[in-house]
Amino acid sequence: MRKLHTEISLEGLEFFAYHGYYPEEQSNGNTFSVDVKVISELDPLELNHLEKTINYELIFVIVEKEMERSTALLETVAARILDEIFIQF
């Protein structure tokens, strides 16, 4: 059976976090906006089963967890989010 092209987007997620290279960025914190888009090919017969789809609620939890971990570079945060999404899905 043909797969269904599926996109899940979470846009404008806002988190206050302590990311940054400089000590004042890590101590003062800042508000960050995160956008996530996941593109997948899913079996249309399984779209009625949450565990077989891309669960946007779990994506939010992944982003939230990684944003809570203070990190010097945002690229590292993005890489950890990407890695965890691949692991989960």
N, C-alpha and C positions, 0 to 999 in steps of 0.2 A: 504494500500500500504506500502511496505517496505521503511524504512528510509535510507537515504544515509549518511554514515560516512564521515564527513567533518572535515578537519583540516585547520586552518588559522594560519600562522606563520609570525610574524614580528621579524626580527633578526638584532641585531647590531644597534638599534636605539641609537643615541648619544645625550646627553643633558648635558649642563653645568648647575649645580644646587648647592644649598647651603645646602646640607644635612650633618649631622654629629652630633655626641654627644658632641664633644669638640668645644669651642668657635672659635678656629682658622679654623676648618672645615666649620663652619657656616659663617664666615666672608670672608674666601678666596675662598670658593667654589671648585668644582672639576668636571671633566668630568665623566659621568656615561654612561655605556652601558646597554641597556635594551633589553631583548628578551621576547616575548610574544607568547604563543601557545594556541589557543582556539580549543577545540575538541567538535564537536556537531553532532547531528543526525538531518538531515533536510529532508523535503519532497521534492523529486526530481522534482515534478511538480511546486514547488514554487521557484526554483533556478533562474528563470529568473526575479524575482522581488527583487530588492535590499533590500527593507524593510523586506523581509522574510528570508534574509540570514544573515550571520555574516559579517558585513561591516568592512573591515580592515581599512578604512579611519577613521571611528569613533573610532576604537580601538586606533589608533595613537593619535587622539585628546584627548582621555581619559588619555593615558600615559603622553602626553605632559603637560596637565593641572595638573596632580598630581606631576610631576617632578618639576613644578614651585613652589610648596608649600614647603617651607623649613621645614624639619622634622629631629628630632634627630636620628631616627633609620630607616634604609632602609626597615626593615620588615614592618614598618607602611606604608611606601609608597607602597610597594607591596600589602599589605592588602587592601588599599584604591583603587588601580587599579583593583584588583580582584573583590571587592564589586561593583564598578561602571560598570564593564563589565557584571556582573550578572544582575544588575539592567537594563542595556540597552538591553540585549539579553535574 
